[in-house]
Amino acid sequence: MAHGVLIADLACEPDRAWETLVTVCQRSNIKQRDVAEAITSAAAGNPTSAVAQEQVTTAVQA
């Protein structure tokens, strides 16, 4: 589900969304399921952790 959220939010190809998800997990040393939960939670309008938000932003800008 997080994969689809990234595709929609970033208006990118599925491969780029997957790469972003993997990059966030590797750079933050946070498990993929936890990053995915943060992304889907944020998409639902719930606040996400500062660490997850910072890592996603950094990965997207790369």
C-alpha positions as CSV (number, residue, x, y, z in Angstrom):
1,M,0.0,0.0,0.0
2,A,2.9,2.4,0.8
3,H,4.2,1.7,-2.7
4,G,1.0,3.0,-4.2
5,V,1.0,6.0,-2.0
6,L,4.5,6.9,-3.1
7,I,3.6,6.4,-6.7
8,A,0.6,8.8,-6.4
9,D,2.3,11.4,-4.2
10,L,5.6,11.5,-6.2
11,A,3.9,11.0,-9.6
12,C,6.6,8.5,-10.4
13,E,7.1,5.1,-11.9
14,P,6.7,2.0,-9.6
15,D,10.5,1.3,-9.8
16,R,11.2,4.8,-8.4
17,A,8.7,4.4,-5.6
18,W,10.2,1.1,-4.6
19,E,13.7,2.6,-4.8
20,T,12.6,5.4,-2.5
21,L,11.1,3.0,0.0
22,V,14.3,0.9,0.1
23,T,16.5,3.9,0.4
24,V,14.5,5.3,3.3
25,C,14.8,1.9,5.1
26,Q,18.5,1.6,4.5
27,R,19.4,5.2,5.5
28,S,17.2,5.3,8.6
29,N,17.8,1.7,9.7
30,I,14.1,1.3,10.2
31,K,12.3,-1.8,9.1
32,Q,10.4,-1.6,5.8
33,R,7.1,-2.5,7.5
34,D,7.5,0.4,9.9
35,V,8.4,2.9,7.1
36,A,5.4,1.6,5.1
37,E,3.1,2.0,8.1
38,A,4.4,5.6,8.6
39,I,3.8,6.4,4.9
40,T,0.3,5.0,4.8
41,S,-0.6,6.6,8.1
42,A,0.5,10.0,6.8
43,A,-1.6,9.5,3.7
44,A,-4.6,8.8,5.9
45,G,-4.0,12.2,7.6
46,N,-2.3,11.0,10.7
47,P,1.0,12.5,11.8
48,T,4.2,10.6,11.1
49,S,7.4,10.6,13.0
50,A,10.0,13.3,12.3
51,V,12.6,10.6,11.4
52,A,10.4,8.9,8.9
53,Q,9.4,12.3,7.3
54,E,13.0,13.4,7.1
55,Q,14.2,10.2,5.5
56,V,11.4,10.2,2.9
57,T,12.1,13.8,2.0
58,T,15.9,13.1,1.7
59,A,15.3,10.0,-0.5
60,V,12.9,11.8,-2.8
61,Q,15.4,14.7,-3.3
62,A,18.2,12.2,-4.2
